[in-house]
Amino acid sequence: MICAKCEQPMVKGYLPALRAPVIWLPEDVKPPILPIYLPKGGIKISETTWKKERKESYYCHECNIVVINLPPLNKRVQTKGMF
């Protein structure tokens, strides 16, 4: 994959989900106490809970950014509630 910012090659890697899903949260939202809940405005990045999973990602050394492909919209955005 080529970096969209600097147009240099990116290094393929992964984000591990160890027993809990990987989620993204807006900076003003606290993480959930239990990993089975997705707070309002959160985005679920990994698909599963309670098993090990790898989410493919790419890292740019030049820009120091990580890029991931998200699951389909209907599987990642919730207003609140369980995964």
C-alpha positions as CSV (number, residue, x, y, z in Angstrom):
1,M,0.0,0.0,0.0
2,I,1.2,3.5,-0.8
3,C,0.8,6.3,1.8
4,A,-1.8,8.9,0.8
5,K,0.2,11.7,2.5
6,C,3.8,11.2,1.3
7,E,3.3,8.6,-1.4
8,Q,5.9,6.2,0.0
9,P,5.4,2.5,0.4
10,M,3.8,1.4,3.7
11,V,4.8,-1.6,5.8
12,K,2.1,-4.3,6.1
13,G,1.3,-5.4,9.7
14,Y,-1.6,-6.0,12.0
15,L,-3.4,-4.7,15.2
16,P,-3.9,-7.5,17.7
17,A,-7.3,-7.9,19.4
18,L,-6.5,-10.0,22.4
19,R,-9.7,-11.1,24.1
20,A,-11.5,-7.9,23.4
21,P,-12.4,-6.1,20.2
22,V,-10.3,-3.2,18.9
23,I,-12.5,0.0,18.9
24,W,-12.0,3.6,18.0
25,L,-13.5,6.3,20.2
26,P,-13.8,10.1,19.8
27,E,-11.4,11.8,22.2
28,D,-14.2,13.0,24.5
29,V,-15.7,9.5,25.0
30,K,-14.5,7.2,27.8
31,P,-13.8,3.6,27.1
32,P,-16.4,1.1,28.3
33,I,-16.0,-0.8,31.5
34,L,-16.9,-4.0,29.9
35,P,-15.5,-4.8,26.4
36,I,-18.8,-6.0,25.1
37,Y,-20.3,-2.5,24.9
38,L,-19.6,0.1,22.2
39,P,-20.0,3.7,23.4
40,K,-22.0,6.2,21.4
41,G,-19.9,7.5,18.5
42,G,-17.5,4.5,18.7
43,I,-16.4,2.4,15.7
44,K,-15.7,-1.3,16.0
45,I,-12.6,-2.2,14.1
46,S,-12.2,-5.9,14.9
47,E,-15.1,-8.3,14.4
48,T,-15.0,-10.5,17.4
49,T,-14.8,-10.6,21.2
50,W,-13.2,-13.2,23.4
51,K,-10.9,-14.7,20.9
52,K,-7.6,-13.6,19.4
53,E,-7.8,-11.8,16.1
54,R,-5.5,-9.8,13.8
55,K,-6.7,-6.7,12.0
56,E,-4.5,-6.1,8.9
57,S,-3.0,-2.6,8.9
58,Y,-0.2,-0.6,7.2
59,Y,2.3,1.7,8.8
60,C,4.1,4.7,7.2
61,H,7.5,5.3,8.8
62,E,7.7,8.8,7.1
63,C,4.4,10.1,8.4
64,N,4.1,7.9,11.5
65,I,0.5,6.8,10.7
66,V,-1.3,3.5,10.7
67,V,-4.0,2.8,8.1
68,I,-6.7,0.1,8.4
69,N,-9.7,-1.1,6.4
70,L,-12.8,-1.0,8.5
71,P,-15.6,-3.6,8.4
72,P,-18.7,-2.7,6.4
73,L,-20.6,0.2,7.9
74,N,-23.6,-1.9,9.1
75,K,-21.2,-3.9,11.3
76,R,-19.1,-1.1,12.9
77,V,-21.2,1.9,13.9
78,Q,-23.7,1.8,16.8
79,T,-25.2,4.6,18.9
80,K,-24.7,2.4,22.0
81,G,-25.1,-1.1,23.2
82,M,-23.5,-4.5,22.9
83,F,-21.4,-5.5,19.9
